[in-house]
Amino acid sequence: MSLKIHSIAAALLVLILTNSMHMAAASTLVYCSEGSPETFNPQLSTSGTTFDASSRQIYNRLVEFKPGTTEIVPGLALRWDISKDGLEYTFHLRQKVSFHNTEYFTPGRYFNADDVLFSLNRQRNKSDPWHKVSGGVYKYFNDMGFSNLIKDVIKLDEHMVKIILNRPDSTFLSNMAMDFASILSKEYADVMMKAGSPEMLDIKPVGTGPFMFVKYEKDAFIRYQAHPAYWRGKEKLDKLVFAITVDPSVRYARLRTGECQVMAYPLPTDILSMKKNPAITVDEQPGLNTAYWAFNVRKPPFDKARVRQAMNYAINRQAILDVIYQGTGTKASSLIPPTIWEWKGIDNDYDYNPNHAKKLLVDGGYPEGFEIDIWAMPVQRPYNPNARKMAELMQQDLKKIGVNANIVTYEWGTYLKKSRQGEHQTILLGWTGDNGDPDNFFTPLLSCAASETGNNRSFWCNKRFDDLISLARIELDKQKRKKLYRLAEVIFKQDAPWLTIAHSVRYQPYLKNVQGLKIDPFGGIYFSGVSLK
Amino acid sequence: MPQLLLRRILLVIPTFIGIVALTFFLIRLAPGDPILLIAGEHGVSAERYAELQKQFGFDQPLFIQFADYLSQVLNGDLGLSVVTQTPVLDEFGKLFPATLELALIAMIVAIAIAIPAGVLAAVKRNTLIDHSITAISLVGYSMPIFWWALLLILLFSVNLGILPVAGRLSFIYDIESVTGFMLIDTLLANDKEAFIDALHHLTLPAIVLATIPLAVIMRMTRSSMLEVLKQDYIRTARAKGLSEFSVIFKHALRNALIPVITVIGLQTSILMTGAILTETIFSWPGIGKWLLEAVYRRDYPVVQGGVLLIASLVILVNMVVDLLYVLINPALRQK
């Protein structure tokens, strides 16, 4: 008898186990991510890894980027009005938006204007009691100029917030869609502050987004669960797991064995084999980045535009794309990538023409050529897989026009610092866009102001160019702005403070049973709207 | 014996301070700046830089920073990570059980294979068996861990599909972390399947991490056994008519083990270095990976604290080995 009961119990157990395994597998998506987040509060970070784990699954913003594009759509704000002078933005907030109901917090009210004020004021006001919590470094908020731009944030009523700016800024809305502008719960913050553990707000997040935080073990995994009362409707996935897997070859191995269904950042050398694998889909899109070679115009011979143009003609960019990017890059004929406003390269871009380059050098007064330094980054970056090798290829090209190049490199932090101080003659570097606005490339990299701070590595300051991009920054009409940027780019190309090299292509591999995954131009990943077949 | 213990403990103090000083200054000698690395291409304004430096305490003269750090350490506070702003000790405490579990299992695997194989090689000296064992040990010792691990993953996980690629447990199981040791936690949760799953996950990383200690211990066992087997007392034991088993395992191996134990003790530091690569490849959430990342990001408090804690561990293990050595070898006890 007892044996019988035991065997029935065992059979039941097996049934339950296999059943629960099956159920779990049916609605759980495992994503092999590339690293551990630094925090779960996107205000405190600049790292894509942190944003993927926090803002992109857990939080919403007043305005958001339409999935897969750089277009602005309503988020927690239903709509917004902009005053004629471009200084006042009034946001009409969505009503009945629920915050996550988790094991550690039960919300007592819906999202309202207090949450918006709390989220912005923590970063803005040095006297805010939250400002110093968790280190209090709000890098992006400062980087995007918000600390000087925002004059005041005013609650008009429960569902209306007015943000007053110090000056008109056409990039303001794009910046408000960025991760650092995510909306956190003031109610939860108050509870944590009262409990004497304010930092929990940044460790155990509560948001309004599609997924709720469940559990995190550093360097191992993050578990999420669908937010049942999500204002856009409950997600099809019940559970989401980030399996933190640092090595890209191992991520690929896990994808092949089905341990995860989606993987982050594949190795360029694995792309071909992934594309051949019938179980894997590989989506691709030019990344929101540009790799460039900047000439320090404060140092001869690069003070002469002819020399800079000669450099533009001398380098065989196709060879760089073939050898360095191995097909994972597209030629950058513009300083901004085509993902921004469907930007098309400019007509007067330079072709590879060593003879013409040589002629320009003769015209410029350097018939014998000269010797230069090329600074090459010591690290791999999203826009440049191997700067040292790239510099070696360039060295070969330059030799053909009588220019001897020495390759110089430093530790990454030192490299950035020394080049900011203008110690270099020419430098390989790049930029990854933050908000999908052209200004985000023009102003920080090429404005006269940026040549003062050193972020403009060519130290090129052209008055006409600068006036055009300043005008474009204030102008609110997109078509007019586009024209202004076009004009500015013509000047940039003619005066040639840079050689624009490439935009790296972003690849997103995932298993065929994953549906609805959209490749994100900002390089992140969103699991809202994704399901498993 | 108590005297010896006291002497050893007193010696630890200068070693400890030396380690604190060495890690503190070495990481600062290396070029790089945590603030600039966080800033990346975006850069940071001069005022903001000064503000951050002050916040992290990097604006003070180096020796004052060191004195502050030392007094902090003596009070049991290892500071906050620059990147995550969480206490270094907390992070270490959460990650260390995973490393310890892997290291212990790897050590057990290494000893269980290395000692019998070493004995066998010594006993069958200059035969094909001896040569093969020596050759395998040489290969094992010279193998780049990174490559070896990927090779095993490709064979056992991708091609044969019998072992998982990475991680500590499949995601269908959600085991509450009580001790931090997955094998124990799954048993505490009374989930046999999860326990077996955890064992599966341990297999490949343990083999990879065991490879170098295995080779070293095997070679040491072999040469030590060869030495002992030449001794007169072995001949006497054989002359007494004892069985070959008894001669080898009771008389020879016991004596041969003394240097082997020293080598095993020394392997702890090798295990810690090996853990960095092994943990990175197998996504094992331990301190190896944690430290490596901290070095990349110049997260000074983490590097200092992590190295200090690991060094303390190595000192402790070496001390235990020394004492064990005395216990095993009566000749030393007299001194």
HADDOCK unambig.tbl for C-alpha pairs under 7 A between the chains (distance, minus, plus):
assign (segid A and resid 21 and name CA) (segid B and resid 172 and name CA) 6.41 0.50 0.50
assign (segid A and resid 24 and name CA) (segid B and resid 172 and name CA) 6.46 0.50 0.50
assign (segid A and resid 38 and name CA) (segid B and resid 83 and name CA) 6.34 0.50 0.50
assign (segid A and resid 38 and name CA) (segid B and resid 84 and name CA) 4.96 0.50 0.50
assign (segid A and resid 39 and name CA) (segid B and resid 84 and name CA) 6.19 0.50 0.50
assign (segid A and resid 134 and name CA) (segid B and resid 85 and name CA) 6.05 0.50 0.50
assign (segid A and resid 135 and name CA) (segid B and resid 85 and name CA) 6.30 0.50 0.50
assign (segid A and resid 218 and name CA) (segid B and resid 285 and name CA) 6.66 0.50 0.50
assign (segid A and resid 219 and name CA) (segid B and resid 285 and name CA) 4.67 0.50 0.50
assign (segid A and resid 220 and name CA) (segid B and resid 167 and name CA) 6.83 0.50 0.50
assign (segid A and resid 220 and name CA) (segid B and resid 283 and name CA) 6.83 0.50 0.50
assign (segid A and resid 220 and name CA) (segid B and resid 284 and name CA) 6.79 0.50 0.50
assign (segid A and resid 220 and name CA) (segid B and resid 285 and name CA) 5.16 0.50 0.50
assign (segid A and resid 244 and name CA) (segid B and resid 283 and name CA) 6.70 0.50 0.50
assign (segid A and resid 245 and name CA) (segid B and resid 283 and name CA) 5.05 0.50 0.50
assign (segid A and resid 246 and name CA) (segid B and resid 280 and name CA) 6.33 0.50 0.50
assign (segid A and resid 246 and name CA) (segid B and resid 283 and name CA) 6.39 0.50 0.50
assign (segid A and resid 247 and name CA) (segid B and resid 280 and name CA) 6.66 0.50 0.50
assign (segid A and resid 247 and name CA) (segid B and resid 281 and name CA) 5.75 0.50 0.50
assign (segid A and resid 250 and name CA) (segid B and resid 281 and name CA) 6.62 0.50 0.50
assign (segid A and resid 253 and name CA) (segid B and resid 158 and name CA) 6.33 0.50 0.50
assign (segid A and resid 253 and name CA) (segid B and resid 165 and name CA) 6.68 0.50 0.50
assign (segid A and resid 254 and name CA) (segid B and resid 165 and name CA) 5.83 0.50 0.50
assign (segid A and resid 256 and name CA) (segid B and resid 158 and name CA) 6.80 0.50 0.50
assign (segid A and resid 257 and name CA) (segid B and resid 158 and name CA) 5.93 0.50 0.50
assign (segid A and resid 411 and name CA) (segid B and resid 31 and name CA) 6.29 0.50 0.50
assign (segid A and resid 411 and name CA) (segid B and resid 32 and name CA) 6.43 0.50 0.50
assign (segid A and resid 412 and name CA) (segid B and resid 32 and name CA) 6.95 0.50 0.50
assign (segid A and resid 413 and name CA) (segid B and resid 32 and name CA) 4.91 0.50 0.50
assign (segid A and resid 413 and name CA) (segid B and resid 33 and name CA) 5.94 0.50 0.50
assign (segid A and resid 413 and name CA) (segid B and resid 36 and name CA) 5.43 0.50 0.50
assign (segid A and resid 413 and name CA) (segid B and resid 37 and name CA) 5.40 0.50 0.50
assign (segid A and resid 414 and name CA) (segid B and resid 31 and name CA) 6.82 0.50 0.50
assign (segid A and resid 414 and name CA) (segid B and resid 32 and name CA) 5.88 0.50 0.50
assign (segid A and resid 431 and name CA) (segid B and resid 41 and name CA) 6.75 0.50 0.50
assign (segid A and resid 455 and name CA) (segid B and resid 43 and name CA) 6.92 0.50 0.50
